[in-house]
Each structure stands twice: as structure tokens, then as C-alpha cells.
Amino acid sequence: MLNFLKKAFWVPYEPADVYPTVEKAHQAIAAHCEKNGWSCTFPSDDEVLIDGKSYDIYRGYESGSRGNYGVKCREK
């Protein structure tokens, strides 16, 4: 499947000027899922299962954010 057809979303992450560690990314994703009523588990450092769907975790620059870091989940 083409990448642009896969579901992806940015997870709110603070402080945005500090690169997110694996632990901080997992905390941000877990908080986001809890806020939205979703269940999540982390089978590996760069993967999350949200309501039974597998997502890759991207930690890095948020495009268009003028140098801020972010956490992104993209459906596999």
C-alpha cells in the first residue's frame, strides 16, 4: 500500500525543543491514547498497538514546525 494512504497522526509532545527518548515517546503516546479512550501496548521500542492496529513510532523533527521535535504514529 502506498505510504500516503496509511493513517498517521502526531502525538502531543512537550518539551518540543528536546529530542524525545523512547521512554518519553511511550509516555506521550500512552497519555494520548488514554485521553482518547484507546488501549495501547508497546511490543518494541519503535512499535505500538493501538486498539489492535500496529503503528510505527517516529521520533524526530516535525515537518513545518521550525525545528521542533515530535512523536508520530504511522499505520503499518
Contacts in CASP RR format, 6 or more apart in sequence:
PFRMAT RR
TARGET T0000
AUTHOR 0000-0000-0000
METHOD contacts of the structure
MODEL  1
MLNFLKKAFWVPYEPADVYPTVEKAHQAIAAHCEKNGWSCTFPSDDEVLI
DGKSYDIYRGYESGSRGNYGVKCREK
3 74 0 8 1.000
6 74 0 8 1.000
6 75 0 8 1.000
6 76 0 8 1.000
7 74 0 8 1.000
7 75 0 8 1.000
8 72 0 8 1.000
8 73 0 8 1.000
8 74 0 8 1.000
8 75 0 8 1.000
9 72 0 8 1.000
9 73 0 8 1.000
10 62 0 8 1.000
10 70 0 8 1.000
10 71 0 8 1.000
10 72 0 8 1.000
11 25 0 8 1.000
11 28 0 8 1.000
11 29 0 8 1.000
11 32 0 8 1.000
11 70 0 8 1.000
11 71 0 8 1.000
11 72 0 8 1.000
11 73 0 8 1.000
12 28 0 8 1.000
12 32 0 8 1.000
13 20 0 8 1.000
13 24 0 8 1.000
13 25 0 8 1.000
13 28 0 8 1.000
13 69 0 8 1.000
13 70 0 8 1.000
13 71 0 8 1.000
16 62 0 8 1.000
16 65 0 8 1.000
16 68 0 8 1.000
16 69 0 8 1.000
16 70 0 8 1.000
17 67 0 8 1.000
17 68 0 8 1.000
17 69 0 8 1.000
18 69 0 8 1.000
19 59 0 8 1.000
19 60 0 8 1.000
19 69 0 8 1.000
20 28 0 8 1.000
20 59 0 8 1.000
20 60 0 8 1.000
20 69 0 8 1.000
20 70 0 8 1.000
20 71 0 8 1.000
21 59 0 8 1.000
22 45 0 8 1.000
22 46 0 8 1.000
22 59 0 8 1.000
25 57 0 8 1.000
25 59 0 8 1.000
25 71 0 8 1.000
26 42 0 8 1.000
26 48 0 8 1.000
28 71 0 8 1.000
29 40 0 8 1.000
29 42 0 8 1.000
29 48 0 8 1.000
29 57 0 8 1.000
29 71 0 8 1.000
29 73 0 8 1.000
30 40 0 8 1.000
33 39 0 8 1.000
33 40 0 8 1.000
33 50 0 8 1.000
38 50 0 8 1.000
38 51 0 8 1.000
39 50 0 8 1.000
39 51 0 8 1.000
39 52 0 8 1.000
40 48 0 8 1.000
40 49 0 8 1.000
40 50 0 8 1.000
40 51 0 8 1.000
41 48 0 8 1.000
41 49 0 8 1.000
42 48 0 8 1.000
42 49 0 8 1.000
43 49 0 8 1.000
45 57 0 8 1.000
46 56 0 8 1.000
46 57 0 8 1.000
47 54 0 8 1.000
47 55 0 8 1.000
47 56 0 8 1.000
47 57 0 8 1.000
47 76 0 8 1.000
48 54 0 8 1.000
48 55 0 8 1.000
48 57 0 8 1.000
48 73 0 8 1.000
49 55 0 8 1.000
50 73 0 8 1.000
53 75 0 8 1.000
54 75 0 8 1.000
54 76 0 8 1.000
55 73 0 8 1.000
55 74 0 8 1.000
55 75 0 8 1.000
55 76 0 8 1.000
56 73 0 8 1.000
56 74 0 8 1.000
56 75 0 8 1.000
56 76 0 8 1.000
57 71 0 8 1.000
57 72 0 8 1.000
57 73 0 8 1.000
58 71 0 8 1.000
58 72 0 8 1.000
58 73 0 8 1.000
58 74 0 8 1.000
59 69 0 8 1.000
59 70 0 8 1.000
59 71 0 8 1.000
59 72 0 8 1.000
60 69 0 8 1.000
60 70 0 8 1.000
60 71 0 8 1.000
60 72 0 8 1.000
61 67 0 8 1.000
61 68 0 8 1.000
61 69 0 8 1.000
61 70 0 8 1.000
62 68 0 8 1.000
62 69 0 8 1.000
62 70 0 8 1.000
62 72 0 8 1.000
END
